[in-house]
Amino acid sequence: MDADNIIPFKASTPPPRSSATSMKSDLVEKASEIVQDPLVLVNLVSKRVAQLNQGRAPLIDAVPSMGFADIALREIIEGKIKLAESVEG
């Protein structure tokens, strides 16, 4: 191959993860004071994120930089969503 036919290629590095897609640790800590079982907290946040992904409106004033997990955590902290009592029968 001729040197004239060689096109330099530099592999791009992936952009850093946006804070909008990851949960903020201070929100996790505050929410874990309300929902103390970590597995229950994860499930609650997961179900709410699924609802938000399906088009449900946030129950708080959300800013564009907030990810759905952050919105769900803030909703828990502010008492907008709660864990339903299970009914056994």
C-alpha positions as CSV (number, residue, x, y, z in Angstrom):
1,M,0.0,0.0,0.0
2,D,1.1,3.5,-0.7
3,A,1.5,5.9,2.2
4,D,-0.9,8.2,0.4
5,N,-3.7,5.5,0.8
6,I,-3.3,5.2,4.6
7,I,-5.8,7.2,6.6
8,P,-4.8,7.6,10.3
9,F,-7.4,6.3,12.7
10,K,-7.5,7.1,16.3
11,A,-10.0,5.0,18.3
12,S,-12.2,7.3,20.3
13,T,-12.7,6.7,24.0
14,P,-16.2,6.4,25.3
15,P,-17.6,9.5,27.0
16,P,-17.7,9.5,30.7
17,R,-21.0,8.3,32.3
18,S,-23.4,11.1,32.7
19,S,-24.6,11.8,36.3
20,A,-28.1,11.7,34.8
21,T,-27.9,7.9,34.3
22,S,-26.5,6.9,37.6
23,M,-28.0,7.3,41.1
24,K,-26.5,9.9,43.3
25,S,-25.2,8.3,46.5
26,D,-26.6,11.0,48.8
27,L,-30.1,10.2,47.4
28,V,-29.5,6.5,48.0
29,E,-28.5,7.2,51.6
30,K,-31.5,9.3,52.3
31,A,-33.9,6.9,50.7
32,S,-32.4,4.0,52.6
33,E,-33.3,5.7,55.8
34,I,-36.9,5.5,54.7
35,V,-36.8,2.0,53.1
36,Q,-34.3,0.2,55.2
37,D,-34.2,-3.1,53.4
38,P,-31.8,-2.6,50.5
39,L,-33.5,-5.3,48.4
40,V,-36.9,-3.7,48.8
41,L,-35.4,-0.2,48.0
42,V,-33.9,-1.6,44.8
43,N,-37.2,-3.2,43.8
44,L,-39.2,-0.1,44.6
45,V,-36.8,2.1,42.6
46,S,-36.7,-0.4,39.7
47,K,-40.5,-0.5,39.5
48,R,-40.8,3.2,39.5
49,V,-38.1,3.6,36.9
50,A,-40.0,1.2,34.7
51,Q,-43.2,3.3,35.1
52,L,-41.2,6.5,34.2
53,N,-39.8,4.7,31.2
54,Q,-43.4,3.9,30.1
55,G,-44.3,7.6,30.1
56,R,-45.6,8.2,33.7
57,A,-45.0,11.7,34.8
58,P,-42.7,12.4,37.7
59,L,-44.4,13.3,41.0
60,I,-41.7,15.9,41.8
61,D,-40.3,18.8,40.0
62,A,-37.5,17.1,38.0
63,V,-34.7,18.9,36.2
64,P,-33.4,17.6,32.9
65,S,-30.1,16.4,34.4
66,M,-31.9,14.0,36.7
67,G,-32.1,10.3,35.7
68,F,-35.2,8.2,36.3
69,A,-33.5,6.5,39.3
70,D,-32.8,9.9,40.9
71,I,-36.4,10.9,40.3
72,A,-37.6,7.7,41.9
73,L,-35.3,8.2,44.9
74,R,-36.4,11.8,45.4
75,E,-40.0,10.7,45.2
76,I,-39.4,8.2,48.0
77,I,-37.5,10.8,50.1
78,E,-40.3,13.3,49.7
79,G,-43.0,10.7,50.5
80,K,-44.6,10.8,47.1
81,I,-44.4,7.1,46.7
82,K,-44.5,4.5,49.4
83,L,-44.3,0.8,49.8
84,A,-47.8,-0.8,49.8
85,E,-48.7,-2.9,52.7
86,S,-49.0,-6.5,51.6
87,V,-52.4,-8.1,52.2
88,E,-52.3,-11.8,53.0
89,G,-55.4,-13.8,52.6
